[in-house]
Each structure stands twice: as C-alpha cells, then as structure tokens.
Amino acid sequence: TVLEVGDYDRRHGAVTGGLTDRQFEAVETATRLGYYAVPRGASLADVADELGIATGTASELLRRAEAHLMNRLVTSASG
C-alpha cells in the first residue's frame, strides 16, 4: 500500500536527520571539496569561500553538524 508520494530528502536518514539545511549544505560542500579527505584537499577557508560565508561561520556549521552526526552514529551503533 502506498501511503505517500513525494520527494525524497536524504537529510531525514537515520544518521543525518536533524541537521539544518545550512549544516547539511556545509557538510556536503566540505565533502565535495575534499575537506574530509586524507590528505585534506580543501581548507576551512575554501569551504567558507564556496558557501559565501565567513570562515568562523563555516567552522561553527561544520562543528555543530559533526557533533550531531557523531552522536547519531554512536547512538545508532550502540543500540
């Protein structure tokens, strides 16, 4: 039985659910630019430039998103 038809929004997944649109955009941009690659392919300043925001704002968005994601990851893995 189909209960609903609509656009799928991947931010509502088991781990990413709860991120704000801006946090998700920051993480997505950082990932695309290589900020999380080893070795790192982009700096925080690169992420901020791509988003058109201050470096401090980019840092805050990523830190809050990372804290949320790590909490969700650990919580879902432990039970």
Secondary structure, 3 states (H helix, E strand, C coil): CCCCCCCCCHHHCCCCCCCCHHHHHHHHHHHHHCCCCCCCCCCHHHHHHHHCCCHHHHHHHHHHHHHHHHHHHHHHHCC
